[in-house]
Amino acid sequence: MDVVFIIVSIFLLLNIALGLFRIWRGPTVADRLLTTQLFGTTGMAVLLVLAGYLQELTLLNVAITFNVLAILLVIGLFQVWKTRKERSDDNI
């Protein structure tokens, strides 16, 4: 069973690495916003894998809290992006 946890952990770390590449290259702000959501979801998945491996139920609560915070972060970033876009459209 340890092999499964190791394989899943490696997959999730590769997922984060690809997300970092997408933030760096990005072509648009929307790509970067979606990548922040990817980080929140992947972070939650890492915590869920750790909760299963360590048999710690408190990590489940932390994972849920982390996911809610990631969703709120994306909503906030989207609002800032939308406001900036509207301001730049008004100046044209």
C-alpha positions as CSV (number, residue, x, y, z in Angstrom):
1,M,0.0,0.0,0.0
2,D,3.0,2.3,0.6
3,V,3.8,2.1,-3.1
4,V,0.3,3.5,-4.0
5,F,0.8,6.5,-1.7
6,I,4.3,7.2,-3.2
7,I,3.0,7.0,-6.8
8,V,0.1,9.3,-6.0
9,S,2.4,11.7,-4.1
10,I,4.8,11.9,-7.1
11,F,1.9,12.5,-9.5
12,L,0.6,15.4,-7.3
13,L,4.1,16.9,-7.1
14,L,4.4,16.7,-10.9
15,N,1.0,18.4,-11.1
16,I,2.2,21.3,-9.0
17,A,5.4,21.5,-11.1
18,L,3.4,21.8,-14.3
19,G,1.2,24.4,-12.6
20,L,4.3,26.4,-11.8
21,F,5.3,26.2,-15.4
22,R,1.9,27.5,-16.5
23,I,2.1,30.4,-14.1
24,W,5.5,31.3,-15.4
25,R,4.6,31.0,-19.1
26,G,1.0,31.8,-18.9
27,P,-0.2,33.5,-21.9
28,T,-3.2,35.1,-20.2
29,V,-4.3,36.1,-16.8
30,A,-7.1,33.6,-17.0
31,D,-4.5,30.8,-17.2
32,R,-2.9,32.0,-14.1
33,L,-6.2,32.2,-12.2
34,L,-7.0,28.6,-13.2
35,T,-3.6,27.5,-12.0
36,T,-4.2,29.0,-8.6
37,Q,-7.3,26.9,-8.4
38,L,-5.2,23.9,-9.4
39,F,-2.8,24.6,-6.6
40,G,-5.7,24.7,-4.1
41,T,-7.2,21.4,-5.4
42,T,-3.8,19.7,-5.5
43,G,-2.9,20.9,-2.0
44,M,-6.2,19.4,-0.8
45,A,-5.4,16.2,-2.6
46,V,-1.9,16.1,-0.9
47,L,-3.5,16.5,2.5
48,L,-6.1,13.8,1.8
49,V,-3.3,11.4,0.7
50,L,-1.4,12.3,3.9
51,A,-4.6,11.8,6.0
52,G,-5.0,8.3,4.5
53,Y,-1.4,7.4,4.9
54,L,-1.1,8.7,8.5
55,Q,-4.6,7.8,9.5
56,E,-5.1,11.4,10.8
57,L,-8.7,12.6,10.6
58,T,-7.7,16.2,11.5
59,L,-6.0,16.5,8.2
60,L,-9.4,16.0,6.5
61,N,-10.6,19.1,8.2
62,V,-7.5,21.0,7.2
63,A,-7.9,19.9,3.6
64,I,-11.5,21.1,3.5
65,T,-10.5,24.4,5.0
66,F,-7.7,24.8,2.5
67,N,-10.0,24.1,-0.4
68,V,-12.5,26.7,0.8
69,L,-9.7,29.3,1.1
70,A,-8.5,28.4,-2.4
71,I,-11.9,29.0,-3.8
72,L,-12.2,32.3,-2.0
73,L,-8.8,33.3,-3.3
74,V,-9.8,32.6,-6.9
75,I,-13.0,34.6,-6.5
76,G,-11.1,37.5,-5.1
77,L,-8.4,37.4,-7.8
78,F,-11.1,37.2,-10.5
79,Q,-12.9,40.2,-9.1
80,V,-9.6,42.2,-9.2
81,W,-8.9,41.0,-12.7
82,K,-12.4,41.9,-13.9
83,T,-12.2,45.4,-12.3
84,R,-8.8,46.1,-13.9
85,K,-10.1,44.9,-17.3
86,E,-13.2,47.2,-17.0
87,R,-11.0,50.1,-16.1
88,S,-8.7,49.5,-19.1
89,D,-11.7,49.2,-21.4
90,D,-13.0,52.5,-20.2
91,N,-9.7,54.2,-21.1
92,I,-9.8,53.1,-24.7
